[in-house]
Amino acid sequence: MMLERLELKDKVAVVTGAGRGLGKQMSLALARAGAHIVAAARTREQIEETAAEVRELGRRAIAVPTDVADSRRCDALIESCLQEFGRIDIMLSNAGIGDGRGQGRELWDISDEDWHYDIDVNLSSVFYCARAASRPMVEQGSGIIINVASGTGLRGNLTGFVYAAAKAGVIAFTKSLAVILVGRNIRVNCIIPGFVAQQPPANQEEADFMRERGRYMPVRRLGEAWELGALAVFLASDASSYITGQGFIIDGGGLAGGYAPVEFAPEVALS
């Protein structure tokens, strides 16, 4: 009975940022659980590759190039899903950019354009997709919305504070959206990753860097992209039917244990 509740047989999932990294691995995990996939991202070649791998798993898939910072493109994405499959069961908003235009700049050097770009890609996009997906979900009487934030949204950040603000907004928006839609049989939850390798290391230098960075985590390693897939399947399935409005931190104990370093150089007295 428990394993049956994790099945997503013939559910339809729209995944943004599906061309690589976490989005691709979550798309494949949903497909392995039985879902059909609408893969969205800006780079066509990447989402076509994801869609092809989904089809190899025996599921249907389409690739829809989408700039999630544009609300009209998000509307068109959901419309493409409805035209192809006739319904949308899962909206997984994963697209985002950590190294935005304001990354590393002084507070007073960030322009309005820098701020709005980073906010639109990382936060407004989540609203655009939820707004577009929720209407057909309400009409069909059910749906799941999963937003992807970041542990950065739960702490201060020296060099990427616009990104941190946007991801904190995703967490707060998830809670409000869950309350708004709970009476419509739509559940909304949030995945909050910590430091996760987007892909296996390409060479020994990258492997050494990842190993060294992982030493600072309580579990002594970085996360791997595939590990988010199981959580996405759980939140998209009936196994989580009593869960809504929650944020699920998957960070190897980083926030609990106090990840270091945190961009501050310690002041140590020399004897």
ABEGO torsion letter per residue (X at the ends): XAAAAABABGBBBBBBGAABEAAAAAAAAAAAAGBBBBBBBABAAAAAAAAAAAAAAGBBBBBBBBBAABAAAAAAAAAAAAAAAGBBABBBBABBBABBAABGBBAAABBAAAAAAAAAAAAAAAAAAAAAAAAAAAAAGBEBBBBBBBAAAABBBAAAAAAAAAAAAAAAAAAAAAAAAAAAGBBBBBBBBBBBBABBBABAAAAAAAAAAAAABAAGBBBBAAAAAAAAAAAABAAAAABBGBBBBBAGGAAAAGBOBAGBBBBBBBX
